Amino acid sequence: MTTIDLNADLGEGFGRWTLGDDDALLDVVTSANVACGFHAGDPAGLLHVVDAAHRRGVVVGAHVSYRDLVGFGRRYVEASHDELVADVVWQIGALTGLSRAVGGAVRYVKPHGALYSVVADADGRGAVHAGAVIEAVLRVDPALPVVGLAGSAFLRRAEQEGLHVVAEAFADRAYDATGALVPRSRPGAVLHDAGEVRDRVLQLVETGTVRSVDGAVVELRADTVCVHGDSPDAVAIAVGVRGALEEAGVVLRPFVTVPQAAGAPATPPSSATPLDPGTTAR
């Protein structure tokens, strides 16, 4: 039986600004990479997302980032090892508190944006920042898995240091012949055709390969597939991918166990009513 996890980046709005349809995507994905306030997200909105995920049985992970709210976490930030350790610990702690408030928990950690790309490399700054992310997770909870680019130096090092690693592929991102992501600055780096994305994910899950931008067949073994939640067609792409996988007999399930049954109501301390992001706590 072939199984795969489907994840998306959620909680990326801020205040009155909405980015993506989190509630619709939560009906499709099995894991949610939830922003922690450093690249996106505000407390009320994030509380709503983790509550909605918990109610659906969707696994929540901390989507940790450089401190770059203006740049959406897609810019490299010069930070020392100790500074980045503290930033990542803070973000995991913030999302853990929000999750516990609705009866849930943070089940894994995934770097976001520029941090994700930087730690994937084994060069000087990549090694320093990868070490900081790994140390932060180990200090918070060594049982937390880390999600990273399939085949990356980050996953190899994290595994060597005792963390459980989860290899990730992207449904809507282009790859080069080495298995690295094509930079967003290049044309064609992000795929928008739902049919193309669907067919590529099927190939990835069934054969463990993807076709690169130059036509090469690249081996890519993944435990989870990400559909970005901030594109206008994210929901349509995610629905198409899930439907195609299920039609092919692939079982979609989280890469970690969810103690609470899917669909069971959460029980926040004060109320079992779903949290509205526009509601002010008293």
N, C-alpha and C positions, 0 to 999 in steps of 0.2 A: 504494500500500500504506500503510495507516494503522499507525503504531507508537506505543507509549507505554511509559513506564517506570512500574513499580509499586514504591513504597517503603514502609517501615515504620520506626518508632522502636524500636530494640532495645537490649539491654544495660542495661535500666532497673531491674534488681533491685539488691540490695545485701546482700552476705554471705549469710546464711541466708534472707533474704526474696526471694522470686521474684515478679516482676511481668511477666506475659505469657509466652507460649510461644514463645521465640525460635527454637528449632529447627524448630518447625512452620511458623512464618512464613518462615523462610529457604528452605523448600521452595516458597514461593509467590511471594515478591517478587523483583525484579531488582536492587534497591538497598537497602542497610541504613544508616539513620541511627543510628550507634552513640554512645551516651552517652560522655562523657569524664571522668566523676568529679565534675563540679561540680553537676549536678542529680540524678545517679543513677550507679550502677555502681561496682564495686570492681575492682582489678587482675586478680584471678583470673577473675572472671566475664566481664570485658571481653575478656581474652585468649581465653577459650573462644568468645565470640561471633565475634571477628574470624577465628579459626581455622576455625570452622564455616562462616562466610560465604566465606572463601577457598576451601575445599574444594568448595563448591557453585558457584563462579563468580559469586557475588553481590558487587556493587560495594559497598565500604565508604566511608561519609562520616563526617566528624567532626561530631557533633551538639553544638555548643558552646552554653554556657548562662551565665546569670548565676551567681555563686557562691551557690547557694541549695539546698543539699542537703535541708534540712528542708522547704522549700516546693516541692520537686520542680521548681524553676526556673520556677514559674508566678507568681512575685512580682517586681515591679519592684525593682531594686537600684540605689541611687544610686551611680554610679561615674564617676570622671573619664575623659576620653578615654584618657589614658595607662594608667590602671588596667585598663580594659577591653581595650585592645590587648594588654597583658601576659597577661591572663586567657585571651584567645582564642588567642594564640600558644602558651601553656602547654598548653591542651587539645588543639590540633592536634598539638603535639609528643608529648604522652603517647600519643595514639592511633596516631600514626605509628610510635612505638617498638614498641608492641604488635603492630601489623600487620606490621612488618618481621620481628619475631621468628618469625612463621609463614609468611614468604615472600610476604606481601601488601603492600598500600599503601593509604593514604588517598587517595581519588580526588576528593573534593569536600568542601565545608563547608556546613552548614545550621544556622542559629541555632535554638534550642529555646525553646518556651514563651513567657514574657514577653519575652524578648529578640527572638524572632521577630516578635511583635506590635508591639513598640516601634519596631524599625528599619523596619517596613513603612510607618510614617507619616513625613511630612515636617516634623513640628512640631519644636520646639526640642530636646527630649531625644532624639527619634527621629533627628534629623539628626546629633547628637553621637555617639550610639551606633552608628548606621549607619556613620559615618565610621571609628569605631574598629574595627569588624568588618572593613570593607574594607581598612583599613591593615594589620591583622594578617595577613589572607590574602595581601596583596601582599608583605609582608615575609617570610612563610614560603615561599610558592611562587606567583608570579603566574599559573601555569598551572592552579591549582586553580579549578574552577567554584564558584560560590556558588548555593545554592538558596534561593528566597524566594517570597513570595506573588505569584501572577500579577498583573501590573498595578501592583505596589507601587512606591513611591518608592525603596525600597532597591535593587530590581533596576535601575531606571533609573540611579541614581547609580553602582552597581557597574559597569554597562556603560560608562558615561561615563569611568570611571577605569581601564578596560582589562581588567576581569575578564570571563570567560565566565559568562553568567547562565543559570539554569535556572528556568523558571516552574513553580510548583507549585499544584495544586488538591488539595482534601481530599475523600475519598470520604465521610467520616462527619461532616463539619462543615457547619452551616447558614451561608448567606451572606445579607447584606442586599442591598438594591437597588443599592448602590454597588460591589458585588463584594468588600466587606470581610467578614471572618469575624464571625459573631454571637458576642459574648462568652460564655464558658463559664458565667458567672453567670446567664445568661438561660435560661428553659425552652426546650427544643427545640434548644439550640445544638449538641448532639451527637446524631447519628442512630444508632439501634440496630437498626432493622429491616433485615435483610439484603437483602430484596427491594427495598426503597426505595433502599438504597445502590447496589445493583447497577444498577437502572434509571437512576439519576442519573449514575453513572459512564459508562454507555453513551451517554447523551445528551451528556455533556461531551466524550467522545472523538470521537463521530461528528459532532456539530454545533458544538462549541466554545461551548456555552451551558449554564447551570444555571438552575434556578428558585429565586428568593429566598424568604425566609420570608413575604413579603407577596404572593407570586405573580408577581412580575415576572420576565421572562426576561432574564438577565444574560449578556453576552458574556464568556467566560473561556477564553483560550487557554493550554493548559498542556503542558509537556514531561514532567511526572511527576505521578503521583497518589499521595497518601499515605493509607494506612490505619493509624490509630493502633494500636500494639501493646499498649497498657495496658488495653484494655477487655475484659470477660469474653468477648465474642463476636467478638474481633478475628480469630481464625483462620477462623471460619465466614464472616465478611464478606469477608475477603481471598480465600478459596477461591472464594466465589460471584462476586466481581468478576472474578477471573482467568478463571474458567470462562466467564462471559458474554462477556468480551472476546474470548477465543479462539474461541468459537462464532460470534461476529460477524465473524471474520476479521481481528481486530486482532492485530498481532504485538507481543508483549511483549519488550522488550530494554532494557538499561541505556542511559542517555543519554551514558555514556562507555564507551570500549572497555576490555575486560578482557583483558590480555595472556595470562593463563593460561586454557586451555580449561576450561569448566565441568565440575566433577566430578573434575578432576585432583587428586591428593593434594598437600597442602602438605608442605613439608619443614622443620619447625622445626630449629634448630641441633642439638638433642640427640636428637630422635626424630621419627618420622613418625606416631606414635600420636596420635589426636585428643585434644585437651586437655580434661580434666575440670575443671569449675570448683571441685570439691571437693579437687583435688589440690594439695598444697603443693610448690612448687618447691624443689629442693635446691641 
